[in-house]
């Protein structure tokens, strides 16, 4: 009997703790590594997971690399097989601490925050500092941020014959609405 009561209390406590995080699995990352006068190198990933823990001011962003989609199938194949090696390193992760963040301060006016954290790609970790804009919207909190990614920081090797056709720093733009409301997830489709 004591064991049953203990398990019920433990399950209830875990459920309450889990609900304190605000999440989505439908955020979007736009990726671009184009250079002028060459083929456009752009991709989009609409299955990005973001989790915000207001108590610790921690933002976690997880991206399955194989979910980036390019206009050209061959470009997508090269991205996955040769550059990010998504079969070996299936995801990229950013975990950071939002400076001076308080959920009570978020309203309909966009506010800029600094996030200091680590970006993990291809098993390599890099400390980065990014700016993010937060604002309250219907059903949750909108977040927008830019993550410039220097390709050499993550040991991504580009063959010499095409290196001039790919930017040395890829622009990545994160956007999404985090919330536990089902309507938020539907609005991002």
Secondary structure as UniProt FT lines:
FT   HELIX           2..19
FT   STRAND          21..32
FT   TURN            36..37
FT   STRAND          42..53
FT   TURN            54..57
FT   STRAND          58..64
FT   HELIX           65..67
FT   STRAND          69..70
FT   HELIX           73..78
FT   HELIX           79..83
FT   TURN            86..88
FT   STRAND          91..98
FT   TURN            99..100
FT   HELIX           103..105
FT   STRAND          111..121
FT   TURN            122..123
FT   STRAND          124..137
FT   TURN            138..139
FT   STRAND          140..146
FT   STRAND          149..150
FT   HELIX           151..154
FT   HELIX           160..163
FT   TURN            164..165
FT   STRAND          169..178
FT   HELIX           182..187
//
